[in-house]
C-alpha cells in the first residue's frame, strides 16, 4: 500500500524522488510474498505500486528531456 501512495505522490508532484522508492518497496513486498513471509492478498497492490513507480519515473524522465530540448531550441533562435 505504501508503494501505491508513493507512486501517486510521484505522479502528482515529486516524480522520481518517490517513484523509485515506490518501485523498490513494491519489489521488496513481492519478494516477501514469493518467499512466504507476507500475505498473498497484497500482491495486486504491490504490482500496482511497482509498475506505477516505474511509469512515474519514466514519464518524468521524458518530460525533463522535453523540457531541456525545448529550452535549447528556444535559446538557439536567431537575433
Secondary structure, DSSP 8 states (H G I E B T S, - for coil): -HHHHHHHHIIIIITHHHHHHHHHHHHHHHHHHHTTSS-GGGHHHHHHHHHHHHHHHHHHHHHHHHHHHHHHHHHT---
